[in-house]
Amino acid sequence: MKYFLLVGEASGDMHAAAYVSELRKRDPEALFVGTGGEKMAQAGVKLLLHYDKMAFMGVIAVLRNARQIRANFRLVEQALMEEKPDELILVDYPSFNLKIAQFAREHLPNIRIVYYIPPKVWAWKTHRIHRIARLCDEVEAIFPFEPEFYARYGYSCRYIGNPTLQAIESWERPNTPRENRIAILPGSRKNEIRNCLRKMLHAAKETKLPISIAAAPGIDEAFYQPYLTEGVRLEHDTWSLLSQAQVALVASGTATLEAALLGCPQVAVYRIITSRWLGWLKPFIFKIPYFTLVNIIAGKQVIYEAIGPKFSTNNIRRELKRLLEDDAYRQEMINEYNAIYEKLKIPVG
């Protein structure tokens, strides 16, 4: 069997690498090719394109990199025709992956298409669910509520477990106590780091505690240098940092779930350029009341979301103070983390 994987960002690279390892156990002679990063390459995938040439987020970034994006499409389409894989595995990254899936359906009629980590149609752009069902032979979800959501529309979806949970369970956690230190996880893309990190640092510095910034894979250390003032250091082992820090400031995304599963109390943040209009637009765009995976999985607010119009130094500072000084509040958050863990580890459907 030959598998073609499409990955466009760092978290997908990590999850796809684990996915490849599982496929290889069942099929030791399998061949793997596709787009992704270092972790996939280490797992034995022949990389055609690194995700650092694909991870463009936001209208402005897409417009600025339109030529590169068009080149990426041409490269992948040509590679599909040359490689003629038995199975195409899409990993998140829907704007790119769904177009390639359409191309594969039209030009390689015998190919099997699997969507592993499908787009969050339960949160927004729900109309995509029909296109996913039409193009894909199987949808493999990583959240236990997704099969029920697909079933409402008459489609099939299978929960196969959460890769973040599985990776953390197999990770050897350092046996050290938590330090009076604040972890900052400002995102995996340069644009979101630029948009979030200065305000995160400003709020964290007011606590007078040491600060550690988690470096994103694929971003050069020099990029962080302007932020590394006195009392601020850069860390390359994010999970060790989260397992040892007292609290964390986390850019909304998979990292909020990582912090929860590693038991680190947190504040979620994100700057949205059109945040002034977010309160009015949210009911029309988003189908759920929360932005972060932690709160979505719990079905209630477990962590504070300083997102959009709430992304302010004062809001972050107030929540940090509460997490550092209110033991009952911290413990309540950790108890909710444990409940999330139990939800994720039980496959349904």
Contacts in CASP RR format, 6 or more apart in sequence:
PFRMAT RR
TARGET T0000
AUTHOR 0000-0000-0000
METHOD contacts of the structure
MODEL  1
MKYFLLVGEASGDMHAAAYVSELRKRDPEALFVGTGGEKMAQAGVKLLLH
YDKMAFMGVIAVLRNARQIRANFRLVEQALMEEKPDELILVDYPSFNLKI
AQFAREHLPNIRIVYYIPPKVWAWKTHRIHRIARLCDEVEAIFPFEPEFY
ARYGYSCRYIGNPTLQAIESWERPNTPRENRIAILPGSRKNEIRNCLRKM
LHAAKETKLPISIAAAPGIDEAFYQPYLTEGVRLEHDTWSLLSQAQVALV
ASGTATLEAALLGCPQVAVYRIITSRWLGWLKPFIFKIPYFTLVNIIAGK
QVIYEAIGPKFSTNNIRRELKRLLEDDAYRQEMINEYNAIYEKLKIPVG
1 27 0 8 1.000
1 29 0 8 1.000
1 30 0 8 1.000
1 31 0 8 1.000
1 86 0 8 1.000
1 87 0 8 1.000
2 30 0 8 1.000
2 31 0 8 1.000
2 32 0 8 1.000
2 33 0 8 1.000
2 83 0 8 1.000
2 84 0 8 1.000
2 85 0 8 1.000
2 86 0 8 1.000
2 87 0 8 1.000
3 20 0 8 1.000
3 23 0 8 1.000
3 30 0 8 1.000
3 31 0 8 1.000
3 32 0 8 1.000
3 33 0 8 1.000
3 85 0 8 1.000
3 86 0 8 1.000
3 87 0 8 1.000
3 88 0 8 1.000
3 89 0 8 1.000
4 33 0 8 1.000
4 34 0 8 1.000
4 79 0 8 1.000
4 80 0 8 1.000
4 83 0 8 1.000
4 85 0 8 1.000
4 87 0 8 1.000
4 88 0 8 1.000
4 89 0 8 1.000
5 16 0 8 1.000
5 19 0 8 1.000
5 20 0 8 1.000
5 32 0 8 1.000
5 33 0 8 1.000
5 34 0 8 1.000
5 35 0 8 1.000
5 36 0 8 1.000
5 40 0 8 1.000
5 45 0 8 1.000
5 89 0 8 1.000
5 91 0 8 1.000
6 34 0 8 1.000
6 35 0 8 1.000
6 76 0 8 1.000
6 88 0 8 1.000
6 89 0 8 1.000
6 90 0 8 1.000
6 91 0 8 1.000
6 93 0 8 1.000
6 96 0 8 1.000
6 97 0 8 1.000
6 100 0 8 1.000
7 13 0 8 1.000
7 16 0 8 1.000
7 34 0 8 1.000
7 35 0 8 1.000
7 36 0 8 1.000
7 37 0 8 1.000
7 40 0 8 1.000
7 51 0 8 1.000
7 91 0 8 1.000
7 92 0 8 1.000
7 93 0 8 1.000
8 35 0 8 1.000
8 36 0 8 1.000
8 51 0 8 1.000
8 54 0 8 1.000
8 55 0 8 1.000
8 91 0 8 1.000
8 92 0 8 1.000
8 93 0 8 1.000
8 96 0 8 1.000
9 51 0 8 1.000
9 54 0 8 1.000
9 55 0 8 1.000
9 92 0 8 1.000
9 93 0 8 1.000
9 188 0 8 1.000
9 189 0 8 1.000
10 37 0 8 1.000
10 51 0 8 1.000
10 55 0 8 1.000
10 188 0 8 1.000
10 216 0 8 1.000
10 217 0 8 1.000
10 218 0 8 1.000
11 92 0 8 1.000
11 188 0 8 1.000
11 254 0 8 1.000
12 36 0 8 1.000
12 51 0 8 1.000
12 91 0 8 1.000
12 92 0 8 1.000
12 93 0 8 1.000
12 117 0 8 1.000
13 36 0 8 1.000
13 37 0 8 1.000
13 38 0 8 1.000
13 39 0 8 1.000
13 40 0 8 1.000
13 51 0 8 1.000
13 217 0 8 1.000
14 39 0 8 1.000
14 163 0 8 1.000
14 167 0 8 1.000
15 91 0 8 1.000
15 116 0 8 1.000
15 117 0 8 1.000
15 142 0 8 1.000
15 163 0 8 1.000
15 164 0 8 1.000
16 36 0 8 1.000
16 39 0 8 1.000
16 40 0 8 1.000
16 43 0 8 1.000
16 45 0 8 1.000
16 89 0 8 1.000
16 91 0 8 1.000
16 116 0 8 1.000
17 39 0 8 1.000
17 40 0 8 1.000
17 42 0 8 1.000
17 43 0 8 1.000
17 45 0 8 1.000
18 43 0 8 1.000
18 163 0 8 1.000
18 166 0 8 1.000
18 167 0 8 1.000
19 89 0 8 1.000
19 91 0 8 1.000
19 116 0 8 1.000
19 163 0 8 1.000
20 32 0 8 1.000
20 40 0 8 1.000
20 43 0 8 1.000
20 44 0 8 1.000
20 45 0 8 1.000
21 43 0 8 1.000
23 30 0 8 1.000
23 32 0 8 1.000
24 30 0 8 1.000
24 43 0 8 1.000
31 46 0 8 1.000
32 40 0 8 1.000
32 43 0 8 1.000
32 44 0 8 1.000
32 45 0 8 1.000
32 46 0 8 1.000
33 45 0 8 1.000
33 46 0 8 1.000
33 48 0 8 1.000
33 79 0 8 1.000
33 83 0 8 1.000
33 85 0 8 1.000
34 40 0 8 1.000
34 45 0 8 1.000
34 46 0 8 1.000
34 47 0 8 1.000
34 48 0 8 1.000
34 49 0 8 1.000
34 76 0 8 1.000
34 79 0 8 1.000
35 47 0 8 1.000
35 48 0 8 1.000
35 49 0 8 1.000
35 50 0 8 1.000
35 51 0 8 1.000
35 54 0 8 1.000
35 72 0 8 1.000
35 76 0 8 1.000
36 45 0 8 1.000
36 47 0 8 1.000
36 49 0 8 1.000
36 50 0 8 1.000
36 51 0 8 1.000
36 54 0 8 1.000
37 47 0 8 1.000
37 50 0 8 1.000
37 51 0 8 1.000
38 217 0 8 1.000
38 218 0 8 1.000
40 47 0 8 1.000
41 47 0 8 1.000
48 75 0 8 1.000
48 76 0 8 1.000
48 79 0 8 1.000
49 72 0 8 1.000
49 75 0 8 1.000
49 76 0 8 1.000
52 218 0 8 1.000
53 68 0 8 1.000
53 72 0 8 1.000
54 69 0 8 1.000
54 72 0 8 1.000
54 93 0 8 1.000
54 96 0 8 1.000
55 188 0 8 1.000
55 189 0 8 1.000
56 62 0 8 1.000
56 64 0 8 1.000
56 65 0 8 1.000
56 68 0 8 1.000
56 69 0 8 1.000
57 189 0 8 1.000
57 191 0 8 1.000
57 192 0 8 1.000
58 191 0 8 1.000
61 191 0 8 1.000
62 69 0 8 1.000
69 96 0 8 1.000
72 96 0 8 1.000
73 96 0 8 1.000
73 99 0 8 1.000
73 100 0 8 1.000
76 100 0 8 1.000
77 100 0 8 1.000
77 103 0 8 1.000
77 107 0 8 1.000
80 88 0 8 1.000
80 100 0 8 1.000
80 103 0 8 1.000
80 104 0 8 1.000
80 107 0 8 1.000
80 108 0 8 1.000
81 107 0 8 1.000
81 108 0 8 1.000
84 108 0 8 1.000
85 111 0 8 1.000
86 111 0 8 1.000
86 112 0 8 1.000
87 111 0 8 1.000
87 112 0 8 1.000
87 113 0 8 1.000
87 114 0 8 1.000
88 100 0 8 1.000
88 101 0 8 1.000
88 104 0 8 1.000
88 111 0 8 1.000
88 112 0 8 1.000
88 113 0 8 1.000
88 114 0 8 1.000
89 114 0 8 1.000
89 116 0 8 1.000
90 97 0 8 1.000
90 98 0 8 1.000
90 100 0 8 1.000
90 101 0 8 1.000
90 113 0 8 1.000
90 114 0 8 1.000
90 115 0 8 1.000
90 116 0 8 1.000
90 118 0 8 1.000
90 136 0 8 1.000
91 97 0 8 1.000
91 116 0 8 1.000
91 117 0 8 1.000
92 117 0 8 1.000
92 118 0 8 1.000
92 119 0 8 1.000
94 118 0 8 1.000
94 119 0 8 1.000
94 125 0 8 1.000
94 128 0 8 1.000
97 115 0 8 1.000
98 128 0 8 1.000
98 131 0 8 1.000
98 132 0 8 1.000
98 135 0 8 1.000
101 113 0 8 1.000
101 115 0 8 1.000
101 135 0 8 1.000
101 136 0 8 1.000
102 135 0 8 1.000
104 111 0 8 1.000
104 113 0 8 1.000
105 111 0 8 1.000
105 113 0 8 1.000
105 135 0 8 1.000
112 137 0 8 1.000
112 138 0 8 1.000
113 135 0 8 1.000
113 136 0 8 1.000
113 137 0 8 1.000
113 138 0 8 1.000
114 136 0 8 1.000
114 137 0 8 1.000
114 138 0 8 1.000
114 139 0 8 1.000
114 140 0 8 1.000
115 132 0 8 1.000
115 136 0 8 1.000
115 138 0 8 1.000
115 139 0 8 1.000
115 140 0 8 1.000
116 140 0 8 1.000
117 140 0 8 1.000
117 141 0 8 1.000
117 142 0 8 1.000
117 163 0 8 1.000
118 132 0 8 1.000
118 139 0 8 1.000
118 140 0 8 1.000
118 141 0 8 1.000
118 146 0 8 1.000
118 157 0 8 1.000
119 125 0 8 1.000
119 128 0 8 1.000
119 132 0 8 1.000
121 128 0 8 1.000
121 129 0 8 1.000
121 132 0 8 1.000
121 149 0 8 1.000
122 145 0 8 1.000
122 146 0 8 1.000
122 149 0 8 1.000
122 287 0 8 1.000
122 288 0 8 1.000
123 286 0 8 1.000
123 287 0 8 1.000
123 288 0 8 1.000
123 296 0 8 1.000
124 285 0 8 1.000
124 286 0 8 1.000
124 287 0 8 1.000
126 287 0 8 1.000
129 150 0 8 1.000
129 153 0 8 1.000
129 155 0 8 1.000
130 153 0 8 1.000
132 139 0 8 1.000
132 155 0 8 1.000
133 139 0 8 1.000
133 150 0 8 1.000
133 153 0 8 1.000
133 155 0 8 1.000
133 156 0 8 1.000
138 156 0 8 1.000
138 158 0 8 1.000
139 150 0 8 1.000
139 155 0 8 1.000
139 156 0 8 1.000
139 157 0 8 1.000
139 158 0 8 1.000
140 157 0 8 1.000
140 158 0 8 1.000
140 160 0 8 1.000
141 147 0 8 1.000
141 150 0 8 1.000
141 157 0 8 1.000
141 158 0 8 1.000
141 159 0 8 1.000
141 160 0 8 1.000
142 159 0 8 1.000
142 160 0 8 1.000
142 161 0 8 1.000
142 162 0 8 1.000
142 163 0 8 1.000
142 164 0 8 1.000
143 159 0 8 1.000
143 162 0 8 1.000
143 293 0 8 1.000
143 296 0 8 1.000
143 297 0 8 1.000
143 344 0 8 1.000
144 159 0 8 1.000
144 161 0 8 1.000
144 343 0 8 1.000
144 344 0 8 1.000
144 346 0 8 1.000
144 347 0 8 1.000
144 348 0 8 1.000
145 297 0 8 1.000
146 157 0 8 1.000
146 159 0 8 1.000
147 156 0 8 1.000
147 157 0 8 1.000
147 158 0 8 1.000
147 159 0 8 1.000
147 348 0 8 1.000
147 349 0 8 1.000
148 348 0 8 1.000
149 157 0 8 1.000
150 156 0 8 1.000
150 157 0 8 1.000
151 157 0 8 1.000
158 349 0 8 1.000
159 347 0 8 1.000
159 348 0 8 1.000
159 349 0 8 1.000
160 347 0 8 1.000
161 344 0 8 1.000
161 345 0 8 1.000
161 347 0 8 1.000
162 257 0 8 1.000
162 344 0 8 1.000
162 345 0 8 1.000
164 254 0 8 1.000
164 257 0 8 1.000
164 258 0 8 1.000
164 261 0 8 1.000
165 261 0 8 1.000
165 341 0 8 1.000
165 344 0 8 1.000
165 345 0 8 1.000
168 239 0 8 1.000
168 258 0 8 1.000
168 261 0 8 1.000
168 262 0 8 1.000
171 239 0 8 1.000
173 239 0 8 1.000
173 243 0 8 1.000
173 262 0 8 1.000
174 240 0 8 1.000
174 243 0 8 1.000
174 244 0 8 1.000
176 244 0 8 1.000
177 244 0 8 1.000
178 243 0 8 1.000
178 244 0 8 1.000
178 245 0 8 1.000
178 246 0 8 1.000
179 210 0 8 1.000
179 244 0 8 1.000
179 245 0 8 1.000
179 246 0 8 1.000
180 209 0 8 1.000
180 210 0 8 1.000
180 246 0 8 1.000
181 209 0 8 1.000
181 210 0 8 1.000
181 211 0 8 1.000
181 212 0 8 1.000
181 244 0 8 1.000
181 245 0 8 1.000
181 246 0 8 1.000
182 204 0 8 1.000
182 207 0 8 1.000
182 209 0 8 1.000
182 210 0 8 1.000
182 211 0 8 1.000
182 212 0 8 1.000
182 245 0 8 1.000
182 246 0 8 1.000
182 247 0 8 1.000
182 248 0 8 1.000
182 249 0 8 1.000
182 320 0 8 1.000
183 212 0 8 1.000
183 214 0 8 1.000
183 235 0 8 1.000
183 241 0 8 1.000
183 242 0 8 1.000
183 245 0 8 1.000
183 247 0 8 1.000
183 248 0 8 1.000
183 249 0 8 1.000
183 250 0 8 1.000
183 259 0 8 1.000
183 264 0 8 1.000
184 197 0 8 1.000
184 200 0 8 1.000
184 201 0 8 1.000
184 204 0 8 1.000
184 211 0 8 1.000
184 212 0 8 1.000
184 213 0 8 1.000
184 214 0 8 1.000
184 248 0 8 1.000
184 249 0 8 1.000
184 250 0 8 1.000
185 214 0 8 1.000
185 238 0 8 1.000
185 242 0 8 1.000
185 248 0 8 1.000
185 249 0 8 1.000
185 250 0 8 1.000
185 251 0 8 1.000
185 255 0 8 1.000
185 259 0 8 1.000
186 192 0 8 1.000
186 193 0 8 1.000
186 196 0 8 1.000
186 197 0 8 1.000
186 200 0 8 1.000
186 213 0 8 1.000
186 214 0 8 1.000
186 249 0 8 1.000
186 251 0 8 1.000
187 193 0 8 1.000
187 196 0 8 1.000
187 216 0 8 1.000
187 251 0 8 1.000
187 253 0 8 1.000
187 255 0 8 1.000
188 216 0 8 1.000
188 217 0 8 1.000
188 219 0 8 1.000
189 216 0 8 1.000
190 219 0 8 1.000
190 223 0 8 1.000
192 251 0 8 1.000
192 270 0 8 1.000
192 271 0 8 1.000
193 216 0 8 1.000
193 219 0 8 1.000
193 223 0 8 1.000
193 251 0 8 1.000
195 271 0 8 1.000
196 251 0 8 1.000
196 269 0 8 1.000
196 270 0 8 1.000
196 271 0 8 1.000
196 311 0 8 1.000
197 213 0 8 1.000
197 227 0 8 1.000
198 227 0 8 1.000
199 269 0 8 1.000
199 271 0 8 1.000
199 311 0 8 1.000
199 312 0 8 1.000
199 313 0 8 1.000
199 316 0 8 1.000
200 249 0 8 1.000
200 269 0 8 1.000
200 316 0 8 1.000
201 211 0 8 1.000
201 227 0 8 1.000
201 232 0 8 1.000
202 313 0 8 1.000
203 249 0 8 1.000
203 313 0 8 1.000
203 316 0 8 1.000
203 317 0 8 1.000
203 320 0 8 1.000
204 211 0 8 1.000
204 249 0 8 1.000
204 316 0 8 1.000
204 320 0 8 1.000
205 211 0 8 1.000
206 313 0 8 1.000
206 317 0 8 1.000
207 317 0 8 1.000
207 320 0 8 1.000
207 321 0 8 1.000
207 324 0 8 1.000
209 246 0 8 1.000
209 324 0 8 1.000
210 231 0 8 1.000
210 232 0 8 1.000
210 233 0 8 1.000
211 231 0 8 1.000
211 232 0 8 1.000
211 233 0 8 1.000
212 232 0 8 1.000
212 233 0 8 1.000
212 234 0 8 1.000
212 235 0 8 1.000
212 241 0 8 1.000
212 245 0 8 1.000
213 224 0 8 1.000
213 227 0 8 1.000
213 228 0 8 1.000
213 232 0 8 1.000
213 233 0 8 1.000
213 234 0 8 1.000
213 235 0 8 1.000
214 235 0 8 1.000
214 236 0 8 1.000
214 238 0 8 1.000
214 241 0 8 1.000
214 242 0 8 1.000
214 255 0 8 1.000
215 221 0 8 1.000
215 224 0 8 1.000
215 234 0 8 1.000
215 235 0 8 1.000
215 236 0 8 1.000
215 238 0 8 1.000
221 234 0 8 1.000
224 234 0 8 1.000
228 234 0 8 1.000
235 241 0 8 1.000
238 255 0 8 1.000
238 258 0 8 1.000
239 258 0 8 1.000
239 262 0 8 1.000
242 248 0 8 1.000
242 258 0 8 1.000
242 259 0 8 1.000
242 262 0 8 1.000
242 263 0 8 1.000
242 264 0 8 1.000
243 262 0 8 1.000
243 263 0 8 1.000
243 264 0 8 1.000
245 264 0 8 1.000
246 265 0 8 1.000
246 324 0 8 1.000
247 264 0 8 1.000
247 265 0 8 1.000
247 266 0 8 1.000
247 267 0 8 1.000
247 320 0 8 1.000
247 323 0 8 1.000
247 324 0 8 1.000
248 259 0 8 1.000
248 264 0 8 1.000
248 265 0 8 1.000
248 266 0 8 1.000
248 267 0 8 1.000
249 266 0 8 1.000
249 267 0 8 1.000
249 269 0 8 1.000
249 316 0 8 1.000
249 320 0 8 1.000
250 256 0 8 1.000
250 259 0 8 1.000
250 266 0 8 1.000
250 267 0 8 1.000
250 268 0 8 1.000
250 269 0 8 1.000
251 268 0 8 1.000
251 269 0 8 1.000
251 270 0 8 1.000
252 268 0 8 1.000
252 269 0 8 1.000
252 270 0 8 1.000
252 291 0 8 1.000
252 292 0 8 1.000
252 305 0 8 1.000
252 307 0 8 1.000
253 292 0 8 1.000
253 293 0 8 1.000
254 293 0 8 1.000
256 266 0 8 1.000
256 268 0 8 1.000
256 292 0 8 1.000
256 293 0 8 1.000
256 294 0 8 1.000
256 303 0 8 1.000
257 293 0 8 1.000
257 294 0 8 1.000
257 297 0 8 1.000
257 340 0 8 1.000
259 266 0 8 1.000
259 294 0 8 1.000
260 266 0 8 1.000
260 294 0 8 1.000
260 302 0 8 1.000
260 303 0 8 1.000
260 337 0 8 1.000
260 340 0 8 1.000
261 337 0 8 1.000
261 340 0 8 1.000
261 341 0 8 1.000
263 334 0 8 1.000
263 337 0 8 1.000
265 323 0 8 1.000
265 330 0 8 1.000
265 333 0 8 1.000
265 334 0 8 1.000
266 294 0 8 1.000
266 303 0 8 1.000
266 323 0 8 1.000
267 303 0 8 1.000
267 304 0 8 1.000
267 306 0 8 1.000
267 316 0 8 1.000
267 319 0 8 1.000
267 320 0 8 1.000
267 323 0 8 1.000
268 291 0 8 1.000
268 292 0 8 1.000
268 294 0 8 1.000
268 303 0 8 1.000
268 304 0 8 1.000
268 305 0 8 1.000
268 306 0 8 1.000
268 307 0 8 1.000
269 306 0 8 1.000
269 307 0 8 1.000
269 311 0 8 1.000
269 316 0 8 1.000
270 291 0 8 1.000
270 306 0 8 1.000
270 307 0 8 1.000
270 308 0 8 1.000
270 311 0 8 1.000
271 308 0 8 1.000
271 311 0 8 1.000
272 278 0 8 1.000
272 307 0 8 1.000
272 308 0 8 1.000
272 311 0 8 1.000
274 281 0 8 1.000
275 308 0 8 1.000
275 309 0 8 1.000
275 311 0 8 1.000
276 309 0 8 1.000
278 308 0 8 1.000
278 309 0 8 1.000
279 309 0 8 1.000
288 296 0 8 1.000
290 296 0 8 1.000
290 299 0 8 1.000
290 301 0 8 1.000
290 305 0 8 1.000
291 305 0 8 1.000
291 307 0 8 1.000
292 303 0 8 1.000
292 305 0 8 1.000
292 307 0 8 1.000
294 302 0 8 1.000
294 303 0 8 1.000
294 337 0 8 1.000
294 340 0 8 1.000
295 301 0 8 1.000
295 302 0 8 1.000
295 303 0 8 1.000
295 305 0 8 1.000
297 340 0 8 1.000
297 343 0 8 1.000
297 344 0 8 1.000
298 336 0 8 1.000
298 339 0 8 1.000
298 340 0 8 1.000
302 333 0 8 1.000
302 336 0 8 1.000
302 337 0 8 1.000
302 340 0 8 1.000
303 333 0 8 1.000
304 315 0 8 1.000
304 319 0 8 1.000
306 312 0 8 1.000
306 315 0 8 1.000
306 316 0 8 1.000
306 319 0 8 1.000
322 329 0 8 1.000
323 329 0 8 1.000
323 330 0 8 1.000
323 333 0 8 1.000
END
